[in-house]
C-alpha cells in the first residue's frame, strides 16, 4: 500500500470501507480537487477535505473544510466555544493555525496531507457542514500522491467530529 502503515492499519482496525485514490503530486486540497478523477469522473472540490491543524491556547485540533473554501476563524471559534460550553469546558478567546514544527512533530505523514482521523490522532475534529453532506469524502493519506476515499456516513459515525458552518468563499 502506498500510504503509511500506521494509517493503513488504523483504517483496517476501524473497519473502514475505503479506497486509495492515486493522483499527481499535490500540496494543497485545491490542487488535489483540480487533478483527481475516479473512473473518468472528476471529483468535486466540496468532496476533498482540507484538514487544517488549529491551535487555541494549549489545545490543538483539526478543522475540516472543503477544498474550494477557506476557514472562517470567527465562525470556527463560535463553533468551538458552543461545543466547549456543552462539554462544560471554559471558552477559548482565539484560534490560529498550528505551527509547521508542531505538525511535523505530532501528525503522521507529510505536512499538508494530514489524515483527518480523530481516533488515530487523538485530536478533536470539527467538520464543516458542506463536507458532512457529501456521499463520500477524500481525506489526506499522509502522502502527496494519494487520497483516501471513505463514505461520509461511516466517517461521521466512527470519528464523531463536531459539525458546524465555518467555511467561507475563497
C-alpha positions, -999 to 999 in steps of 0.1 A, spaced: 0 0 0 13 34 -9 2 51 24 19 49 58 14 16 76 1 34 107 -28 49 87 -35 18 67 -36 -3 99 -60 22 115 -84 21 86 -85 -17 87 -89 -18 125 -117 8 125 -135 -13 98 -135 15 72 -147 8 37 -121 28 19 -103 32 -14 -69 47 -21 -71 72 -49 -39 80 -68 -34 114 -83 -5 135 -94 17 150 -66 -3 179 -50 5 200 -20 -30 216 -14 -65 203 -13 -75 227 -41 -48 212 -64 -59 177 -55 -95 187 -64 -83 200 -98 -64 169 -107 -82 140 -92 -105 117 -112 -121 84 -103 -131 63 -133 -133 92 -157 -154 112 -132 -139 144 -118 -141 146 -80 -159 177 -68 -139 202 -47 -166 200 -19 -157 163 -15 -120 169 -9 -111 175 27 -87 204 36 -76 194 71 -62 223 90 -43 219 122 -56 246 146 -43 259 179 -62 275 207 -43 282 239 -26 249 246 -52 228 227 -47 216 191 -75 202 169 -84 198 132 -108 219 113 -120 202 80 -133 224 52 -139 217 15 -111 223 -9 -129 252 -26 -134 271 6 -113 288 32 -115 287 70 -135 314 87 -117 316 121 -145 337 137 -172 311 128 -149 283 139 -143 300 172 -181 302 177 -185 265 169 -156 255 192 -170 276 221 -205 263 216 -191 227 219 -169 236 249 -200 251 266 -218 218 261 -188 199 275 -186 223 304 -151 235 294 -141 271 295 -144 291 263 -113 300 243 -105 335 232 -88 330 199 -79 304 172 -49 303 149 -33 278 126 -8 255 142 29 259 136 45 237 109 70 225 135 42 212 157 26 195 128 58 177 118 63 165 153 27 155 161 9 144 129 17 113 108 26 117 72 37 148 53 26 184 62 -4 193 40 -15 157 36 -29 153 71 -51 122 77 -81 136 95 -89 107 117 -98 118 153 -92 83 168 -59 79 151 -45 113 160 -61 118 194 -73 153 184 -108 167 183 -121 172 148 -145 199 136 -161 193 102 -178 219 80 -215 211 72 -207 211 34 -184 181 38 -207 164 62 -235 164 35 -214 146 8 -219 109 0 -181 103 1 -152 124 12 -115 123 2 -91 126 31 -53 131 31 -33 99 33 -1 113 47 13 113 12 11 139 -16 2 114 -43 -27 96 -27 -60 104 -10 -84 81 9 -120 79 -2 -144 70 27 -182 70 30 -191 102 48 -217 84 70 -191 60 82 -166 87 88 -191 107 109 -201 76 129 -165 64 135 -147 97 142 -176 117 157 -165 151 146 -183 182 157 -203 197 128 -205 234 121 -206 260 95 -172 277 94 -161 278 58 -161 309 36 -157 316 -1 -121 319 -12 
